Amino acid sequence: MTEEKELLIISPDNEFERESVPESHTKGLRSFVGMYAGEHAAGTEFAIGPLFLVHGVSAANLMLGLFLGNLMAVLSWMFLTAPIATRVRQTLYFQLERIAGVKLVKLYNIANGLMFCFLAGAMVSVSATAVGIPFNMKMPQLNDTMPNSIGWVIAVLVIGFVISIVAAKGYNTVSRFANIASPWMVLVFLACGIAAMPELGINSLSEFWPAARDVIWRGVPVEGQSQFTFWHVFFFAWFCNMAMHIGMSDLSIFRYAKKSWHAISTGAGMYIGHFMAWISASMLYAIQLQADPLNTTVAPGPMAVQIAGLTGAICVIIAGWTTANPTIYRSGLAFQSLIPKCSRVTATLFAGGLATLAGLFPALAMKLLDFVALYGLVLMPMGAVILIDFWVLPKLGMKSFFAEAAKISFHWGAGAAWILTLILCLVINKKFGLEIFFLAVPGWFLAAIIYIVGSMIIQKQRTA
């Protein structure tokens, strides 16, 4: 059966929220390539690329850090997330309910849903910077927190409404939208990077590296901003999607994959979006700083229009949509799991409304690097719990999905792994000064150890 026919037989109202996806409803590699390329060559790229310049990353540190960090992200999806997703074929939220109990998962899903709403809100903000251009809307500044004009509020509300409607139609609509939009957006990102080169004094391939080193990524941060090194870039590229791979949120996506190796499709997002697109967006911001060193505003719409005109503005709008759509879809699943009798459509529209409200506050987009690192860290410990529960506990003579088997509503071992890990990470950050970008690796091992010990105790008690 072809993929197109498979899509036709799937009911738009059946997203298999509380059951395994049947084999007959799984999808081929192409579906995921388009979705990941669309999601990651999208709105965040217009905001993240310039922020590397804001933090004074050098050219060598940027290129090497992005190459290696994105490779680690792809490997994390392939060897951590997808093998479990294609064996269990259940959403993150339903699996976690079976592992940790209903009451704990309700707390987790509130945090999960809110974090995804905030991320989608940042993408609504990105699209709004393009919508407001014809109306000469005042753009948010680098340090703005609150809405700065009525025009900004109207633009955000309109964009948020449209995105919410698309996300509420379900996985198939989200996937189709990404497949249609992503090829065109990728070309626009590439075109913007090429068109920016002459403006930066690059007229031949041999002139690229000298200009990259001395003109674009000079290693000098904007006044008042911290200095980023290779390690900042490496760990950010690896962990900016930590909630999706190490945090296991994309169990909800790859449960539809025919094979686990289909997670190689994430490479389309990492190397087209988190490499080429970040570099192109950085170059647009470099042109802005070259024209006016005092204009440090990170407003994707005007930056893209400066190089690509109307096409650039349209690209920014759609780029925000293709990131926000699957993010709101994930958030809707999180909220729907809190009240199973609530329809997924209603839950997704609620998530879209929260995302729109969050998008009114430009600080989410202006501080996107820090926020992305934070939300990944908050959701990461439960990813460790899922991986340990599936692979490690059986090898230690313990039972997986123990909350379901023992009919307990709150697995305190999983709860301790989540809460204690976050507390210990905060202590490490405050006492030893380890920045948020570097906390995920020690945090993952802390969560794994705490969950193993907690499971040993609780399963021994229940068995006795």
PyMOL commands that set and color helices and strands:
alter all, ss='L'
color gray80, all
select helices_A, chain A and resi 3-9+23-25+29-40+43-54+59-88+92-100+102-131+133-135+150-168+171-199+205-216+230-239+251-254+260-291+300-338+344-359+363-366+368-392+394-396+402-406+412-432+436-438+440-463
alter helices_A, ss='H'
color red, helices_A
deselect
rebuild
show_as cartoon
